[in-house]
Amino acid sequence: METMQPLKAHVHNGRLVLDEPTDLPEGDVVELVPLDEVLALGGDYLDDEERARLHASIERGIEDVKAGRTVDGREVIARLRARAASR
């Protein structure tokens, strides 16, 4: 899945106007959230339990790296490509 870059817009006469072109399909609905709201929520919409699970997962990952339990990213990609090609 391709990650879409954030779109920037400004308010003009009570309307949001995009500051750049987009290749979104005609008629697509886009949810806009004021940046101040996103930042006030810590930059995401995780609740306390979700954030705690995320932090625990990150800590486990750091411990894995310290213990040498890692796999080279190129190796992972090669395995995924081989699996996709065999389907």
Legacy VTK file of the C-alpha trace (Angstrom):
# vtk DataFile Version 3.0
C-alpha trace
ASCII
DATASET POLYDATA
POINTS 87 float
0.000 0.000 0.000
1.340 3.398 -0.946
1.462 5.972 1.842
-0.173 9.229 0.944
1.614 12.430 1.832
-0.328 14.897 3.967
-2.276 17.512 2.059
-1.992 21.163 3.036
-4.941 23.507 2.745
-5.885 26.987 3.889
-9.224 28.530 4.752
-10.554 31.020 2.212
-14.013 32.552 2.614
-15.015 29.759 4.990
-13.864 26.983 2.636
-10.833 24.718 2.733
-8.709 25.178 -0.382
-5.913 22.725 -1.189
-2.545 24.345 -1.696
-1.314 21.618 -4.032
-2.647 19.238 -6.660
-3.645 15.711 -5.709
-4.175 12.501 -7.627
-7.054 11.390 -5.411
-10.008 10.052 -7.382
-12.840 12.481 -8.076
-15.461 12.297 -5.353
-13.161 10.808 -2.686
-14.023 11.937 0.830
-11.090 13.144 2.922
-11.269 13.705 6.669
-9.377 16.811 7.727
-8.279 17.193 11.343
-6.800 20.463 12.606
-3.118 19.968 13.370
-3.545 21.568 16.804
-6.046 18.825 17.716
-3.704 16.060 16.570
-0.821 17.536 18.551
-3.019 18.051 21.616
-3.838 14.321 21.493
-0.160 13.399 21.468
0.121 13.101 17.692
-2.218 10.141 17.313
-5.570 8.756 18.377
-4.292 6.045 20.699
-6.003 5.659 24.041
-3.952 5.019 27.180
-4.168 1.223 26.834
-3.154 1.263 23.158
-0.272 3.623 23.899
0.928 1.384 26.749
0.882 -1.666 24.418
2.786 0.317 21.778
5.452 1.389 24.282
5.773 -2.190 25.600
6.232 -3.453 22.042
8.884 -0.827 21.367
10.697 -1.808 24.578
10.631 -5.500 23.536
12.062 -4.492 20.172
14.867 -2.549 21.806
15.674 -5.544 24.016
15.707 -7.799 20.931
18.217 -5.495 19.241
20.420 -5.394 22.350
20.328 -9.207 22.527
21.189 -9.548 18.831
17.806 -11.031 17.896
17.508 -9.188 14.603
17.205 -10.008 10.914
18.652 -7.836 8.165
15.879 -5.885 6.432
17.163 -6.891 2.986
16.801 -10.543 3.992
13.204 -9.986 5.116
12.345 -8.254 1.834
13.976 -11.055 -0.176
11.916 -13.647 1.742
8.699 -11.702 1.199
9.409 -11.325 -2.520
10.157 -15.043 -2.830
6.921 -15.910 -1.013
4.905 -13.559 -3.250
6.512 -14.983 -6.390
5.637 -18.549 -5.384
1.905 -17.759 -5.135
LINES 1 88
87 0 1 2 3 4 5 6 7 8 9 10 11 12 13 14 15 16 17 18 19 20 21 22 23 24 25 26 27 28 29 30 31 32 33 34 35 36 37 38 39 40 41 42 43 44 45 46 47 48 49 50 51 52 53 54 55 56 57 58 59 60 61 62 63 64 65 66 67 68 69 70 71 72 73 74 75 76 77 78 79 80 81 82 83 84 85 86
